[in-house]
């Protein structure tokens, strides 16, 4: 799903125009980017958390020469999915399925 498809879905679910949905989505994304870039954590309960994470300096290897190189410390944006989002993407297996597999192994 790309941005225009997401705008269409928002407009349909919220019964608003596509123009309004695009404005809302753009404003939400801009607000999240501004907050995370200033060091704040943005938590949307059930969906997930956006935050900035610091990566330490580390040693890597130049793939063509194999010589070690230093990779400098940096700050990167990160997203952690919330419990509800994780459950929707990968539903928990029921007990019947695991019992059937255990019986089949015997």
N, C-alpha and C positions, 0 to 999 in steps of 0.2 A: 504494500500500500504506500503510495506516495502522498505528498502534501495535498494535492488537489482531490484525491480520493478520500483523504481524511476530512477535508473541508466538506465534501459532499455528505459523508456519514454524519458529521456533527450537525450540519444543517437539517438533515432528515430527522435525526433523533431529538433535536431541540426545537424543531418547528420554527426555524429562523431562516433568513435568506443566506445564500452562499457568501455574499459580500460580508454580512455580519459575522458569519462563522469564520471566515478567513481573518477578519480583524481580531476576533477573540483568540483564535489559535496563534496568530502572530504576536499578539500582546502577551499571551501566556508564555510562549517560547522566549520572547525577549526578556520578560521578568525573571524567568529561570536562569537564563544566561547571565544577566546582570548580577543576580544574587550569588550564583556559584562563583563567578569571576571575582567577586568582592570577598570571597571566603566564607559565605554563608551556606548552610545546608538547607535544601528545599525538600520537605517531606510531604508526599501526597498519600495519605493513609489508604492502604489497600492497593495502591499502584506501585509506589516505590520512592526512593530517595536519590536526589541528585546532589553531588558534593564534589569538591576539589580534593584530590589526593596527591600527596607529595611522593615522588619517587626518588630514592637515594641515588647518588652517583654509583655507577657500577662499571665493571670491566666487561668488555665484549671482544669479539674477534672480527677482524676484517675478513669477509668471506673469500675475497680473491687472494689475499696473501697469507691469511692465517695469523697475522701479527695481532697482539693484544692492543686494544684501543680503549680509552676512557669515555664512557657515556656519561655526560653531565647530569646532575640532579635536575629535576623538572617537576612541574605541577601539571596534572592531567585531570580532565573532567571524568567523573565516574557515576555510574547508575547502579543501584542495588534494587532489584525487584522486590516488591512487598509480598506478603504471604498470600493474599487473595489472588494477585497476578500470577504467582508461581503455581497456585492450585488450579487456576483456569488453564494455564499452558500445559501442565503435567499433572492431571488428576491423580489422586492417591488410588492405589490398587485396592480392591476389596479383598477381604479375608478368604472368600470362597476360591478365588483364583490361585492364591498361594497354597491353600490346602490341596487343591486338585493337582497342582504341580508336585507337591510333596508326595502324594499318593502314587503319582505316575512314576516317580523315581524309584519306588520300592519294588 
